[in-house]
Amino acid sequence: MSKTAWLAVLAWLLAAAGIYYVVDARMNPNRQPSSQGGEVTLQRGMDGHYRATALINGEKVDVLVDTGATGVAISSRTAERLGLNSHVAARTSTANGDAVAYITRLRSVRIGDVEAHDVAAMITPGLQGEALLGMSFLGRMDVRLFRGTMSIKQGDEPVPAATDSDF
């Protein structure tokens, strides 16, 4: 291959990498969420969703933050990676219809400077992605939505003892 051909290939690769970087930054603006003093701020992605990286039981997990979800849902693959298991099945209703999920508890869920302990969750075999961060976590926080920004502030009240009825 000639020197000109190598330069053309290199230019195309650099252009493709640049396009990927720009599109990824627009689709996932919260790779490094803004966080300070017990509050985290997330920007809405181009698709209208809020995504971030959370620490679940100390491990990094990509989450979709969903105020319309009752609880935290973990994919089977992610649950396996985190060492979660459950033998307690429950029927759930999702946007895609009824499904069977498995009840579990998470030691901790942290996003930025905001953290909750002993969080109810479901291992959901059909879940696309790694995890959905719903109200069993968000319900303990002060959550505000305004002009494409979601602010999640650490709750001031003590968390009541959690039960399986959190779902």
Residue frames relative to the residue before (quaternion, step in Angstrom):
aa qw qx qy qz dx dy dz
M 1.0000 0.0000 0.0000 0.0000 0.00 0.00 0.00
S 0.4550 -0.7076 0.4758 0.2567 3.54 -0.94 0.91
K 0.6700 -0.4984 0.3718 0.4055 3.54 -1.30 0.34
T 0.6319 0.5364 -0.3259 0.4546 3.61 1.02 -0.76
A 0.6486 0.5126 -0.3131 0.4675 3.59 0.99 -0.86
W 0.6414 0.5182 -0.3204 0.4663 3.61 0.98 -0.82
L 0.6517 0.5090 -0.3119 0.4680 3.58 0.97 -0.82
A 0.6377 0.5202 -0.3240 0.4666 3.60 1.04 -0.79
V 0.6470 0.5078 -0.3119 0.4756 3.60 0.97 -0.86
L 0.6531 0.5140 -0.3058 0.4645 3.57 0.93 -0.89
A 0.6446 0.5167 -0.3173 0.4656 3.61 0.97 -0.84
W 0.6573 0.4977 -0.3104 0.4732 3.62 0.96 -0.84
L 0.6526 0.5122 -0.3195 0.4578 3.59 0.95 -0.80
L 0.6506 0.5044 -0.3066 0.4778 3.58 0.99 -0.83
A 0.6446 0.5110 -0.3208 0.4695 3.60 0.99 -0.81
A 0.6550 0.5075 -0.3097 0.4665 3.60 0.94 -0.88
A 0.6503 0.5077 -0.3158 0.4686 3.61 0.96 -0.84
G 0.6485 0.5180 -0.3145 0.4607 3.59 1.00 -0.80
I 0.6500 0.5010 -0.3101 0.4798 3.58 0.96 -0.85
Y 0.6372 0.5214 -0.3268 0.4641 3.60 0.93 -0.87
Y 0.6574 0.5206 -0.3092 0.4486 3.60 0.89 -0.93
V 0.6770 0.4876 -0.2919 0.4677 3.61 0.89 -0.93
V 0.6789 0.4776 -0.2988 0.4709 3.61 0.85 -0.92
D 0.6514 0.5100 -0.3229 0.4598 3.62 0.92 -0.83
A 0.6502 0.5112 -0.3179 0.4636 3.60 0.97 -0.80
R 0.6695 0.4816 -0.3026 0.4777 3.62 1.06 -0.69
M 0.6901 0.4686 -0.2813 0.4743 3.60 1.01 -0.77
N 0.7935 0.1742 -0.0665 0.5793 3.59 1.07 -0.73
P 0.0091 -0.8607 0.5090 0.0005 3.61 0.48 1.14
N 0.6973 0.4945 -0.2648 0.4462 3.61 1.22 -0.17
R 0.1697 0.7935 -0.5623 0.1593 3.59 1.00 0.72
Q 0.7564 0.1116 -0.0547 0.6422 3.56 1.12 -0.78
P 0.1519 -0.8331 0.5211 0.1063 3.62 0.23 1.19
S 0.5110 -0.6240 0.5012 0.3134 3.53 -1.19 0.68
S 0.1044 0.8120 -0.5598 0.1278 3.57 -0.65 1.10
Q 0.2257 0.7541 -0.6001 0.1425 3.54 -1.02 0.86
G 0.8801 0.0966 -0.0626 0.4606 3.54 -1.17 0.68
G 0.7319 -0.4314 0.2564 0.4610 3.60 0.83 0.88
E 0.6824 0.4078 -0.2958 0.5297 3.57 1.18 0.53
V 0.1120 -0.7700 0.6252 0.0614 3.55 -1.09 0.78
T 0.1835 -0.7764 0.5965 0.0886 3.57 -1.05 0.81
L 0.1069 -0.7932 0.5992 0.0179 3.55 -0.84 1.08
Q 0.3050 -0.7268 0.5874 0.1836 3.55 -1.15 0.72
R 0.4867 -0.6520 0.4974 0.3011 3.57 -1.05 0.77
G 0.4233 -0.7024 0.5176 0.2440 3.56 -1.00 0.86
M 0.7162 -0.4463 0.3220 0.4291 3.57 -1.30 0.18
D 0.6878 0.4757 -0.2791 0.4719 3.58 1.12 -0.61
G 0.5958 -0.6056 0.3472 0.3972 3.61 1.28 0.11
H 0.6324 0.5366 -0.3239 0.4552 3.60 1.28 -0.04
Y 0.3571 -0.6877 0.5891 0.2291 3.51 -1.33 0.45
R 0.0076 0.7906 -0.6101 0.0519 3.57 -0.64 1.15
A 0.0590 0.7818 -0.6188 0.0485 3.55 -1.18 0.59
T 0.4233 -0.6218 0.5688 0.3326 3.51 -1.37 -0.05
A 0.1056 -0.7877 0.6065 0.0235 3.54 -0.81 1.07
L 0.3515 -0.6620 0.5994 0.2810 3.53 -1.34 0.16
I 0.0362 -0.7728 0.6334 -0.0131 3.55 -0.63 1.16
N 0.8161 -0.0895 -0.0220 0.5704 3.54 -0.56 1.26
G 0.7271 -0.4632 0.2262 0.4533 3.56 1.04 0.86
E 0.6557 0.4942 -0.3095 0.4796 3.62 1.26 -0.05
K 0.4977 -0.6561 0.4784 0.3049 3.60 -1.02 0.80
V 0.0448 0.7764 -0.6236 0.0796 3.53 -0.93 1.03
D 0.3651 -0.6981 0.5677 0.2390 3.59 -0.94 0.88
V 0.0599 -0.8195 0.5697 -0.0160 3.57 -0.74 1.09
L 0.2900 -0.6623 0.6566 0.2149 3.47 -1.37 0.48
V 0.2636 -0.7701 0.5630 0.1429 3.60 -0.60 1.15
D 0.0312 0.8340 -0.5394 0.1120 3.56 -0.50 1.25
T 0.2622 -0.7916 0.5357 0.1332 3.58 -0.30 1.27
G 0.6461 0.5223 -0.3211 0.4546 3.60 1.23 -0.28
A 0.5953 0.5559 -0.3663 0.4500 3.59 1.27 -0.10
T 0.5228 -0.6625 0.4462 0.2977 3.56 -0.95 0.89
G 0.8378 0.0142 0.0392 0.5444 3.56 0.82 -0.89
V 0.6249 -0.4681 0.4366 0.4469 3.51 -1.34 -0.33
A 0.0904 -0.7807 0.6177 0.0276 3.56 -0.88 0.97
I 0.1381 -0.7884 0.5988 0.0261 3.54 -0.89 1.04
S 0.4407 -0.6776 0.5114 0.2917 3.60 -0.91 0.84
S 0.6424 -0.5298 0.3871 0.3960 3.57 -1.20 0.47
R 0.6517 0.5236 -0.3148 0.4495 3.57 0.95 -0.89
T 0.6749 0.4763 -0.2906 0.4829 3.59 0.94 -0.88
A 0.6227 0.5384 -0.3388 0.4556 3.60 1.00 -0.79
E 0.6417 0.5162 -0.3156 0.4713 3.57 0.99 -0.81
R 0.6535 0.5145 -0.3040 0.4646 3.58 0.97 -0.90
L 0.7158 0.4362 -0.2448 0.4873 3.60 1.05 -0.79
G 0.4696 -0.6892 0.4351 0.3394 3.60 1.26 -0.14
L 0.4094 0.7014 -0.4792 0.3328 3.60 1.16 0.56
N 0.0815 0.7782 -0.6223 0.0199 3.53 -1.14 0.61
S 0.0315 -0.7811 0.6236 0.0031 3.51 -1.30 0.37
H 0.1949 -0.7610 0.6064 0.1232 3.51 -1.16 0.67
V 0.5736 0.5676 -0.3730 0.4579 3.56 1.32 0.20
A 0.1540 -0.8097 0.5640 0.0500 3.56 -0.36 1.29
A 0.0407 -0.7772 0.6277 0.0173 3.53 -1.22 0.60
R 0.3996 -0.6784 0.5543 0.2698 3.55 -1.10 0.68
T 0.0716 -0.8022 0.5927 0.0089 3.56 -0.89 0.96
S 0.3000 -0.7072 0.6061 0.2063 3.53 -1.27 0.45
T 0.0430 -0.8014 0.5963 -0.0194 3.55 -0.75 1.09
A 0.6966 -0.4299 0.3505 0.4551 3.55 -1.29 0.01
N 0.7119 0.4243 -0.2484 0.5015 3.60 1.18 -0.53
G 0.7030 -0.4335 0.2638 0.4983 3.60 1.24 0.25
D 0.7153 -0.4283 0.3285 0.4438 3.55 -1.33 -0.18
A 0.0117 0.7866 -0.6157 0.0455 3.55 -1.13 0.74
V 0.3957 -0.6614 0.5713 0.2821 3.53 -1.34 0.18
A 0.0156 -0.7778 0.6278 -0.0249 3.56 -0.92 0.96
Y 0.3738 -0.7297 0.5373 0.1979 3.56 -1.28 0.29
I 0.4077 -0.7433 0.4885 0.2066 3.55 -0.70 1.17
T 0.1053 0.7681 -0.6257 0.0859 3.56 -1.02 0.88
R 0.3083 -0.7125 0.5884 0.2262 3.57 -1.31 0.03
L 0.2843 -0.7432 0.5852 0.1562 3.54 -1.11 0.75
R 0.5043 -0.6513 0.4716 0.3148 3.59 -0.90 0.90
S 0.7963 -0.1309 0.1141 0.5794 3.56 0.93 -0.91
V 0.1007 -0.7296 0.6722 0.0754 3.48 -1.33 0.57
R 0.0181 0.8050 -0.5891 0.0678 3.56 -0.72 1.11
I 0.0218 0.7500 -0.6608 0.0199 3.50 -1.04 0.90
G 0.8023 -0.0305 -0.0478 0.5942 3.57 -0.42 1.22
D 0.7801 -0.2694 0.2345 0.5136 3.58 -0.81 -1.05
V 0.5883 0.5807 -0.3536 0.4379 3.61 1.28 0.08
E 0.0585 0.8217 -0.5588 0.0955 3.57 -0.73 1.08
A 0.0626 -0.7571 0.6488 0.0444 3.54 -1.21 0.67
H 0.2646 -0.7580 0.5797 0.1392 3.56 -1.14 0.71
D 0.8339 0.1839 -0.1523 0.4976 3.54 -1.29 0.52
V 0.2083 0.8077 -0.5095 0.2112 3.55 0.74 1.16
A 0.4367 -0.6793 0.5289 0.2609 3.57 -0.92 0.97
A 0.0591 0.7941 -0.6007 0.0710 3.57 -1.00 0.86
M 0.2660 -0.7285 0.6073 0.1723 3.52 -1.36 0.29
I 0.3005 -0.6821 0.6324 0.2112 3.53 -1.08 0.80
T 0.0736 -0.8300 0.5517 -0.0367 3.54 -0.46 1.28
P 0.3694 -0.7899 0.4428 0.2087 3.59 -0.16 1.28
G 0.7506 0.4125 -0.2373 0.4584 3.64 0.91 -0.74
L 0.4236 0.7358 -0.4532 0.2714 3.60 1.23 0.02
Q 0.3119 -0.7158 0.5968 0.1851 3.53 -0.96 0.97
G 0.7408 0.3184 -0.2632 0.5297 3.61 -0.90 0.82
E 0.6670 -0.5274 0.3601 0.3838 3.56 -1.29 -0.13
A 0.8014 -0.1699 0.1582 0.5513 3.58 0.78 -1.00
L 0.2655 -0.7091 0.6340 0.1572 3.49 -1.36 0.50
L 0.2127 -0.7889 0.5682 0.0975 3.58 -0.68 1.10
G 0.0016 -0.8444 0.5318 -0.0641 3.55 -0.19 1.34
M 0.8333 -0.3264 0.1876 0.4048 3.50 -1.38 -0.31
S 0.5389 0.5875 -0.4470 0.4058 3.67 1.07 -0.24
F 0.6800 0.3738 -0.2681 0.5710 3.59 1.30 -0.30
L 0.7242 0.4715 -0.2589 0.4316 3.59 0.67 -1.13
G 0.6054 0.5906 -0.3484 0.4041 3.59 1.10 -0.63
R 0.6428 0.5070 -0.3146 0.4804 3.59 1.24 -0.29
M 0.6899 0.4726 -0.2403 0.4928 3.55 1.33 -0.24
D 0.4456 -0.5965 0.5753 0.3386 3.51 -1.41 0.09
V 0.0212 -0.8213 0.5680 -0.0495 3.59 -0.32 1.28
R 0.0022 0.7985 -0.6006 0.0404 3.56 -0.85 1.01
L 0.1591 -0.7663 0.6188 0.0675 3.52 -1.07 0.90
F 0.1860 0.7778 -0.5818 0.1483 3.57 -0.83 0.97
R 0.8655 -0.1300 0.0526 0.4808 3.55 -0.74 1.15
G 0.7795 -0.3805 0.1867 0.4612 3.55 0.71 1.08
T 0.6611 0.4502 -0.3087 0.5147 3.57 1.28 0.24
M 0.1454 -0.7579 0.6303 0.0842 3.57 -0.99 0.87
S 0.1179 -0.7703 0.6248 0.0491 3.55 -0.84 1.06
I 0.0718 -0.7754 0.6272 0.0161 3.55 -0.86 1.01
K 0.0669 -0.8144 0.5760 -0.0201 3.54 -0.54 1.23
Q 0.5728 -0.5969 0.4432 0.3453 3.54 -1.03 0.86
G 0.4454 -0.6941 0.5019 0.2607 3.58 -0.91 0.94
D 0.4213 -0.7227 0.4983 0.2278 3.58 -1.10 0.73
E 0.6669 0.5153 -0.3065 0.4424 3.57 1.12 -0.59
P 0.5449 -0.5851 0.4689 0.3754 3.58 -1.14 0.55
V 0.4555 -0.6839 0.5008 0.2718 3.54 -1.05 0.78
P 0.4074 -0.7070 0.5102 0.2717 3.62 -0.79 0.94
A 0.6511 -0.4989 0.3822 0.4255 3.55 -1.22 0.42
A 0.3798 -0.7431 0.5126 0.2019 3.55 -0.82 1.02
T 0.1122 -0.7760 0.6179 0.0590 3.52 -1.19 0.69
D 0.6557 -0.4939 0.3773 0.4288 3.56 -1.26 0.12
S 0.5993 0.5653 -0.3685 0.4307 3.60 1.20 -0.30
D 0.3726 0.7178 -0.4983 0.3124 3.61 1.25 0.21
F 0.6790 0.4142 -0.2763 0.5396 3.56 1.24 -0.37
